[in-house]
């Protein structure tokens, strides 16, 4: 089964991004290497800062799209990246999530992928 690890951060948390307190690129590279060696890495990517995003929404099927630059204003939490694992169980996906450097000072949301 495939699971996605959503690496969540908080815009108000000083440890997000490139800081001395949180994990850096070296820790994430080592974690990726560990996933590859174990044969469970099925994909993933890092995202740019939330300020570089654009939000698109519509109230209903007949309404015009509303386009807003930057992150969704009401949320301070953002997705910093994803890692896709192919493992036999949720328990194994959770064990890998606990080892992820993104869990230090952040949060990892683990969700099964629906393969369509």
Secondary structure, 3 states (H helix, E strand, C coil): CEEEEEEEEECCCCCCCCCCCCCCHHHHHHHHHHHHHHCCEEEEEECCCHHHCEEEECCCCCCCCEEEECCCCCCCEEEEEEEEEECCCHHHHHHHHHHCHHHCCCEEEEEECCCC
